[in-house]
Amino acid sequence: YTKGVLAEDNAFVYNIKHALKNGLQVGVYFFSQAVSPKEAVEEAEYLLARIKKYNITLSVAYDWELIDNVEPGTARTESVSEDTMTQCAAAFCDVIRKAGYQPALYCNGMQGYLSYDLAQLSDVELWYANYDSVSPDFAYQIRMWQYTDAGNLEGVEGKVDYNLYFCDTAAE
């Protein structure tokens, strides 16, 4: 959060290999800390190098979140403007699309309504996070809804996120 270092999730390889081994369709997301479109492109290229040998059949998502659980003045993303957030998301998603994957944007309502200019990201699938509703209440069409971060999954220690993936089974 302070230096902008690219780092792979320690569980990535294990999780993706076992998901594929068990017949699951998989997608991935990248937790971005980009402060410029150039950095977002670097992040996308970093991610593509890690996923190229796996059968990714779902979205490749961009997840930029405000870091507010650190000492004020230490998160390098604190002063990123809404316009820059949109430019970063667009740059990341463009690289992902050109590599042959379906890009997605992970956001909550606050980000979706106030931080991103979603008109500039109209060709990107939306993955909406809202834990306070019994149904998704976002004004834009979404592909996936993360409805809790307090789920339980046999064989996994701690809480997990639960998501619903909306698809047209006739078309997919």
Residue, then its C-alpha position, 0 to 999 in steps of 0.5 A: y500500500t505504501k510502495g506499489v510493489l507487485a506481489e502474487d497472492n501466496a495461495f493463487v497457484y494452489n487455488i487455481k490448480h485445485a479449482l481447475k482440477n475439480g472442474l470449476q470454471v475460473g476467473v481471476y481478479f487483481f487487487s490494484q494499487a495503481v496511481s496512473p494508467k501506466e501502472a495499471v498496464e504494468e499490473a495487467e501485464y504482470l497478471l497475464a504472465r501468471i494466468k497464461k497457462y491456466n484455462i480462464t473461462l470467466s472474467v479477469a477483474y480489476d479491483w481498486e479499493l481505497i485503503d483506509n486502515v493504515e496511518p493517514g498519509t501512508a497509502r500511496t493511493e490516497s490522493v488518486s482522483e476519480d478521473t485517474m481511477t477510471q483511466c486506470a481501470a480502462a487501461f487495465c481492462d484494455v490490456i486484458r481484453k486485447a489478450g483475449y479475456q473478458p475484463a470486469l470491474y469490481c466495485n461497490g455502490m459508492q465507487g460505481y456511482l461516485s468514483y468511476d465514470l462507468a460510461q467510459l467502462s461500458d464494455v466491461e462487466l461489473w462485479y458489484a459488492n453489497y452486503d446490506s441487501v437481499s438483492p443487488d440494488f445497483a442501477y447498472q447491469i451487473r455480471m456478478w454480485q458479492y453479497t457477503d464476506a462472512g461465508n463458510l466453506e468446508g475445508v477453508e479456514g476463516k470467512v469467505d466471500y460469497n458471489l452470484y454469477f449471472c449468466d444467460t444459460a441459453a447463450e453461454 
